Amino acid sequence: MSGARILVIDGNVAEIRARQAAALGYDSGTGYARVLRRLDSALQIDIVCAADGAALPPGAALENYGGVTMTGSALNIYNGGAAVTRQIELVKAVFAAGVPFFGSCWGLQVAVTAAGGEVRANPRGREFGFARRVTLSDAGREHPLFAGKPIAFEAPTVHRDEIASLPAGAATLAVNDFGVQAASFNVGRGTFWGVQYHPEYDYVDIAAAAERYGETLVKEGMFRDAAALAAFAAELRALQAAPADPTLLWKHGLGPAMSNEALRLLEIRNWLNAKVLPRV
């Protein structure tokens, strides 16, 4: 058991966190912390709601943490505003403190922006449910983030933005039809590994996201109608209860990186093992 201390930056504003908690019983920061403890029950985890301007716990400094992770968010970098700016500034401070940083989806986008890259609305539209055909680059096949991961895989996802340009010196680790799916880079003393998808999501998280976005997903053509969306959510909840269900796995085109929880969570575990635990 590690005893490492991790800071989770919740990327959502209070209204979205409340909607998540109403649907799932937990918000994005709490959900991320649950997954981290699933990987290592000895982790000491603090959550900061940076979008709302919350400060670190009393007496804590970034240097006190063995690692920092950042959740997804309903925000968009290019819309700006205080909730976005606060998070970019916090991530710059994480880099300056030299604390290993891992980000999922919004976490990748904020890190890229803080390091000088660019995020924009994806001209291909929204990627929702499962990222398909995520394929490791040559750099990704050699990178410790993906040690033990299949070369091509599916992953939980919900986003409509893309990395337009990575910071100088960054490595693209994985791509698919929607663009960059994983990257790594250094900023001064700081190191960042991140993915555009959500390895921390269970099937129920995707189901709840489908219901939360509801009408928007139907209007965008992701689902034919509300009934089709409801059926999708019901099938994902069935997969949560029976993740090896061969009929549903076949229907949704899901391979071992989704049916096997250890493989789905592997990027987070690899980051912990490679970047965080050696610091303890």
C-alpha positions in Angstrom: 0.0 0.0 0.0 1.4 3.4 -1.0 0.1 6.1 1.4 0.7 8.6 -1.5 -1.3 11.8 -1.4 -3.2 12.7 -4.5 -5.0 15.9 -5.4 -8.1 15.6 -7.7 -9.1 18.7 -9.5 -12.8 18.6 -10.3 -13.3 20.4 -13.6 -17.0 21.1 -13.2 -18.9 24.0 -11.8 -21.3 23.5 -8.8 -24.5 23.2 -11.0 -23.1 20.3 -13.1 -21.7 18.5 -10.0 -25.1 18.7 -8.4 -26.7 17.2 -11.5 -24.1 14.4 -11.5 -24.7 13.7 -7.8 -28.4 13.5 -8.3 -28.1 11.0 -11.1 -25.2 8.9 -9.8 -24.8 9.6 -6.1 -21.4 11.2 -6.7 -20.0 14.0 -8.7 -17.0 13.9 -11.1 -14.3 14.6 -8.4 -15.7 12.1 -6.0 -16.1 9.5 -8.8 -12.4 10.0 -9.8 -11.4 9.6 -6.1 -13.4 6.3 -5.9 -11.5 4.9 -8.9 -8.1 5.9 -7.5 -9.0 4.2 -4.3 -10.1 1.1 -6.3 -6.6 1.0 -7.7 -4.8 1.7 -4.3 -6.9 1.8 -1.2 -4.1 3.5 0.8 -4.1 6.6 -1.3 -4.8 9.9 0.6 -7.0 11.9 -1.7 -8.1 15.6 -1.6 -10.6 17.1 -4.0 -10.5 20.8 -5.0 -13.4 22.4 -7.0 -11.2 24.8 -8.8 -13.9 26.0 -11.3 -15.7 27.6 -8.3 -12.5 29.2 -7.0 -12.1 26.7 -4.1 -8.7 26.7 -2.4 -6.6 23.7 -1.4 -7.3 22.2 2.0 -6.0 24.3 5.0 -2.3 23.9 5.4 -1.9 22.1 2.0 0.5 23.1 -0.8 0.9 21.6 -4.2 4.3 20.3 -3.2 2.6 18.2 -0.5 1.1 15.9 -3.2 2.6 12.9 -4.9 0.4 13.5 -8.0 -2.4 15.5 -9.4 -5.3 14.3 -11.5 -8.0 16.3 -13.3 -11.5 15.2 -14.2 -13.6 15.8 -17.3 -15.9 18.9 -17.5 -18.9 20.3 -19.2 -16.9 23.5 -19.8 -15.1 24.5 -23.0 -11.7 26.1 -23.1 -12.6 28.6 -25.9 -15.6 29.9 -24.1 -13.3 31.4 -21.5 -14.6 32.9 -18.2 -13.4 32.7 -14.6 -14.2 29.0 -14.2 -11.9 28.2 -17.1 -9.2 30.7 -16.2 -8.9 29.5 -12.6 -8.2 26.0 -13.7 -5.6 27.0 -16.3 -3.8 29.0 -13.7 -3.9 26.1 -11.2 -2.5 23.7 -13.7 0.3 26.2 -14.5 1.1 26.1 -10.7 1.1 22.3 -10.8 3.7 22.4 -13.5 5.7 24.9 -11.6 5.6 22.8 -8.5 6.9 19.8 -10.5 4.1 17.5 -9.3 3.3 14.6 -11.8 0.0 15.4 -13.5 -2.5 13.1 -15.2 -5.7 14.4 -17.0 -8.8 12.8 -18.5 -10.5 14.7 -21.3 -10.9 18.2 -19.9 -7.7 17.5 -17.9 -5.8 17.0 -21.2 -7.4 20.1 -22.7 -6.5 22.3 -19.8 -3.0 21.0 -19.6 -2.4 21.5 -23.3 -3.7 25.1 -23.0 -1.6 25.9 -19.9 1.5 24.6 -21.7 0.9 26.7 -24.8 -1.1 24.4 -27.1 -4.6 25.1 -28.6 -8.0 23.5 -28.1 -10.9 24.1 -30.4 -14.4 22.8 -31.2 -14.0 19.6 -33.1 -15.1 20.0 -36.7 -16.0 16.3 -36.8 -18.6 16.9 -34.1 -19.2 15.2 -30.8 -17.5 11.9 -29.8 -19.9 10.1 -27.4 -20.2 6.8 -25.6 -17.1 5.0 -26.7 -14.1 6.3 -28.5 -13.6 3.8 -31.4 -10.3 2.5 -32.9 -8.1 4.4 -30.5 -4.7 3.4 -31.9 -1.3 3.8 -30.2 1.4 5.7 -32.2 4.9 4.4 -32.3 5.7 6.7 -29.3 2.6 5.4 -27.5 3.6 1.7 -27.9 6.9 2.5 -26.1 5.4 4.8 -23.5 4.9 3.5 -19.9 1.4 5.1 -19.9 0.3 2.3 -22.2 2.3 -0.7 -20.9 0.1 -3.7 -21.3 -2.6 -1.9 -23.3 -3.8 -3.3 -26.7 -2.5 -1.4 -29.7 -6.1 -0.6 -30.7 -9.0 -0.3 -28.3 -12.2 1.3 -27.3 -12.7 3.7 -24.3 -15.5 5.6 -22.6 -15.8 9.1 -24.0 -17.9 12.3 -24.1 -16.5 15.5 -25.6 -17.0 17.8 -28.6 -13.6 19.5 -28.6 -10.2 18.5 -30.0 -6.5 19.3 -29.5 -5.7 21.6 -32.5 -2.0 21.8 -31.6 0.1 20.3 -28.9 2.7 22.2 -26.9 6.3 22.3 -28.2 8.0 19.0 -27.5 4.8 17.0 -26.8 4.4 13.4 -28.0 1.2 12.2 -29.5 0.6 8.8 -28.0 -2.7 7.7 -29.5 -5.1 8.9 -32.1 -8.4 7.9 -33.8 -10.8 9.4 -36.3 -11.6 12.3 -33.9 -8.0 13.4 -33.5 -5.5 13.2 -30.6 -6.5 10.7 -28.0 -3.4 10.8 -25.7 -0.3 12.9 -25.3 2.6 13.5 -22.9 4.9 16.5 -22.4 7.1 18.3 -19.9 6.7 21.9 -18.7 9.7 23.0 -16.7 9.8 20.7 -13.7 6.3 19.4 -14.5 5.4 16.2 -16.3 2.0 15.5 -17.9 0.4 12.3 -19.2 -3.2 12.6 -20.4 -6.0 11.1 -22.5 -8.9 12.6 -24.4 -11.2 9.8 -23.2 -12.3 8.7 -19.7 -10.6 5.5 -18.4 -12.2 6.3 -15.0 -15.7 6.0 -16.3 -17.9 2.9 -15.5 -20.7 2.0 -17.8 -23.2 3.8 -15.5 -21.2 7.0 -15.9 -21.8 6.9 -19.7 -25.4 6.1 -19.2 -25.9 9.0 -16.9 -24.1 11.3 -19.3 -26.4 10.2 -22.1 -29.4 11.1 -20.0 -27.9 14.4 -18.9 -27.3 15.5 -22.4 -30.5 13.9 -23.6 -32.2 16.1 -26.1 -28.9 17.6 -27.3 -27.7 14.1 -28.4 -30.9 13.4 -30.2 -30.7 16.8 -32.0 -27.1 16.1 -33.0 -28.1 12.7 -34.5 -26.3 10.6 -32.0 -29.6 8.8 -31.3 -32.7 8.5 -33.5 -35.0 9.6 -30.7 -35.5 9.7 -26.9 -36.5 6.0 -26.9 -33.3 5.0 -28.6 -31.3 7.0 -26.1 -33.1 5.4 -23.2 -32.5 1.9 -24.6 -28.8 2.7 -24.9 -28.6 3.9 -21.3 -30.5 0.7 -20.1 -28.0 -1.5 -22.0 -25.0 0.2 -20.4 -26.5 -0.3 -17.0 -27.0 -4.0 -17.9 -23.3 -4.1 -18.9 -22.4 -2.6 -15.5 -24.2 -5.5 -13.8 -22.8 -8.1 -16.2 -19.7 -6.7 -17.9 -18.9 -10.0 -19.7 -22.4 -10.2 -21.4 -21.3 -11.4 -24.9 -24.5 -10.2 -26.6 -24.1 -6.6 -25.4 -20.4 -6.5 -25.9 -20.9 -7.7 -29.5 -23.7 -5.2 -30.1 -21.6 -2.3 -29.0 -18.4 -3.5 -30.5 -16.5 -3.6 -27.3 -13.2 -5.5 -26.9 -11.1 -6.5 -23.9 -10.1 -2.9 -23.0 -13.8 -2.3 -22.0 -14.9 -5.8 -20.8 -11.8 -6.1 -18.6 -11.8 -3.5 -15.8 -8.1 -3.8 -15.2 -7.4 -2.9 -18.9 -9.9 -0.1 -18.8 -8.2 1.5 -15.8 -4.7 0.7 -16.9 -3.5 4.2 -17.9 -4.3 5.5 -14.5 -2.6 2.6 -12.8 0.4 2.9 -15.0 0.7 6.6 -14.2 0.5 5.9 -10.5 3.1 3.2 -10.7 5.5 5.1 -12.9 5.2 8.7 -11.6 3.5 8.8 -8.2 4.5 5.8 -6.1 8.3 6.2 -6.8 8.0 9.6 -5.0 6.6 8.1 -1.8 
